[in-house]
């Protein structure tokens, strides 16, 4: 039985627009009883908010239990460590909820870890605090490395661009949790409960979705509905060096090829 780790933006929806065949793909997985999980680098939304967005945009049933975000994976990663549970967080609701949900304490002083995700209220004061905490020995965790986010009105700086300021100031490299990091993929594979080799990593981004899938030992399927398009896919494969097992026009073609 195959399992699926499915990317959201560029794969299921594009911002507030449904991507064709996303709903019928999920319905087909449900009918066959094939397990799946939505895996997103977005740390700003809670899993409940992500599920609500899927329901609203794609028009299918979706539940928070079917979502794994980079914020949740970052929280699990810290909770597993023995180095302490005091966390200074730069991020939004999704990150804060994920951290407190696993029993970590959000603090402003003397943290054991600095965790940084997208924060649309990022300030010099937050940057300064993070830099001082890391210089004093706190671990540095970044939810996801995405440097740009596509939006309705153009590109916006992502979590990776904020993290770049912390890296520059501290000269310390963070532990990166989100795709293509194998850390989030390891939690995703665990949640599905299948061998990695039976799981398809599905997404529109060669560097994150396909790179992460390969790093985790999963099978990989690229859809050309987001970052990758039919016009740029060959150049992107050449540039990233990642060669997905399947290159599909969209989720409908992926389903056909799984059946073929
Ligand atoms: Mg995507």
Boltz pocket constraint, residues with backbone or C-beta under 6 A from the ligand:
constraints:
  - pocket:
      binder: B
      contacts: [[A, 7], [A, 8], [A, 9], [A, 10], [A, 11], [A, 203], [A, 204], [A, 205], [A, 226]]
      max_distance: 6.0
